[in-house]
């Protein structure tokens, strides 16, 4: 059994995301999961911060909050 991770979504300024950014992330979800998630997987594997299309459009990043020093590097 794997350990659960604490994650958080932040913007490029490393602060909380706005409502507009949250809406953008979720509006693009249908594209991310199209073709059984292939588009999302390809983007996550090939972007600097492992972002989905919605994250790129909304200028957000999902981080592991258990690593206090992580942030955007």
C-alpha positions as CSV (number, residue, x, y, z in Angstrom):
1,X,0.0,0.0,0.0
2,X,1.4,3.4,-0.9
3,X,1.5,6.4,1.3
4,X,-0.8,9.3,0.5
5,X,0.8,12.6,-0.4
6,X,-0.4,16.0,0.6
7,X,-0.6,18.1,-2.5
8,X,-1.5,21.7,-3.2
9,X,-2.0,23.8,-6.3
10,X,-0.1,27.1,-6.5
11,X,0.4,29.8,-9.1
12,X,3.7,30.8,-10.6
13,X,4.2,33.3,-7.8
14,X,4.0,30.4,-5.3
15,X,0.7,31.7,-3.8
16,X,-2.8,30.4,-3.7
17,X,-4.6,30.1,-7.0
18,X,-7.6,32.4,-7.8
19,X,-11.1,31.2,-8.6
20,X,-10.4,32.0,-12.3
21,X,-7.3,29.8,-12.3
22,X,-9.3,27.0,-10.7
23,X,-12.0,27.3,-13.4
24,X,-9.5,27.3,-16.2
25,X,-7.8,24.1,-14.8
26,X,-11.1,22.3,-14.7
27,X,-12.5,23.5,-18.0
28,X,-9.6,21.8,-19.9
29,X,-10.0,18.5,-18.1
30,X,-12.0,17.0,-20.9
31,X,-9.0,17.5,-23.3
32,X,-6.6,16.1,-20.7
33,X,-8.5,12.9,-20.4
34,X,-9.3,12.5,-24.1
35,X,-8.0,9.3,-25.7
36,X,-7.8,7.6,-22.2
37,X,-5.6,10.4,-20.8
38,X,-2.9,10.2,-23.5
39,X,-2.8,14.0,-24.0
40,X,-2.5,14.6,-20.3
41,X,0.2,12.0,-19.9
42,X,2.2,13.3,-22.8
43,X,2.0,16.9,-21.4
44,X,2.9,15.8,-17.9
45,X,5.9,13.9,-19.1
46,X,7.2,16.6,-21.4
47,X,6.7,19.9,-19.4
48,X,9.2,21.4,-17.0
49,X,6.9,21.3,-14.0
50,X,4.9,18.2,-15.0
51,X,1.8,20.2,-15.9
52,X,-1.5,19.2,-17.5
53,X,-2.9,21.4,-20.2
54,X,-5.2,23.1,-17.7
55,X,-2.3,23.9,-15.5
56,X,-0.4,25.5,-18.4
57,X,-3.4,27.6,-19.4
58,X,-4.1,28.7,-15.8
59,X,-0.4,29.2,-15.0
60,X,-0.5,26.8,-12.0
61,X,1.6,24.0,-10.6
62,X,0.7,21.1,-8.3
63,X,3.3,20.6,-5.6
64,X,3.9,18.0,-2.8
65,X,3.3,20.0,0.4
66,X,5.1,17.4,2.5
67,X,8.3,18.7,1.2
68,X,8.4,22.2,2.8
69,X,11.3,23.4,0.6
70,X,9.9,22.4,-2.7
71,X,8.2,25.4,-4.4
72,X,8.8,26.0,-8.0
73,X,12.4,25.4,-9.1
